Amino acid sequence: MQPKGSCPRCGIGMLAPEVVEETLIVGPNAVQVTVEADVCSYCGERWFAPPAIATIDVAIQHLRTGDLSHLNHIGEVYKAS
């Protein structure tokens, strides 16, 4: 994939489109979403286009409202004490 320009955050790396998995914490739960993002080759910062942000927002909304029918249960998360 072709780089899209320099990173606005670090100014060193180049942005290139990648498919990424973003894990979002919503209260005691988490949702993992696979979306496209422009990722910096140096600092790793991810920049999301509006369609990716919309996908993330929908997943969060499903989790917040308890509508899990659109989400796949993939495991459990545990916190070490």
N, C-alpha and C positions, 0 to 999 in steps of 0.2 A: 504494500500500500504506500502511496506517495505521501511524504510529509506535507503539512499544510501551513507551515510557517513556524516562527520561533514562539516559545512559551511566554505568555504574558506574565506568568508568576516569577520564574527564575531568569528568563531572558537568555538562557544558555542552550537548553535542549530544543529539539524540534517536535512539533505536534504531528502525530500520525494516527489515523483511525484504527481502532482496535475493538474487538468484541470483548467486553469485560463483565465480570460478575460483581455486582454491588450489593453488599449486605447492609441492611438498614435496621436499626434498633427502634422498636415502637413499644414503649413501656417495657414489660417483661418479655416481650416476644421479638422475633427477628424475621425479616423477610429478605430473600435473596432474589435479585432480578438480574437477568442477562440482557444487556443493552450495548449499543455502540457508543463509543466516546472517543474524543481526540485525547491521546495520552502523551505527555511529555517524555522524551527519551532520556532526560537528565534527572528531573525531580519526581517524575511519576504522577504529577498532577493530572486529574481527569477533568475534561471539559465536555459537558453534555449538551447536545442539541435539543430543541424543544420536543421532538418526538420521544426521545429517551427520557426526558424529564416527565412527560405525560405518562409514560409507562411506569416510572417509579412512583409517581403520585397515585396512580390507580392501585398499585400493589399496597401502598401504605394505607390508603382508604379502606381497602378490603380488610386489612388486618385490624385497623382501628374499629371498624363497625362489627367485627366478628364474622363477616361473610367470608368464610374460608373455602367455599365451594370453588373459587377461582384460583386457589393456591394448592400446591402439592406439598404434603407433609414429607420432609426429607430426613428428619432426624430430631434429635434433642440437643439442647444446649445446657451445659452445666457450668456452674461457677465454683472455682476452688475457694476454700475458706482459708 
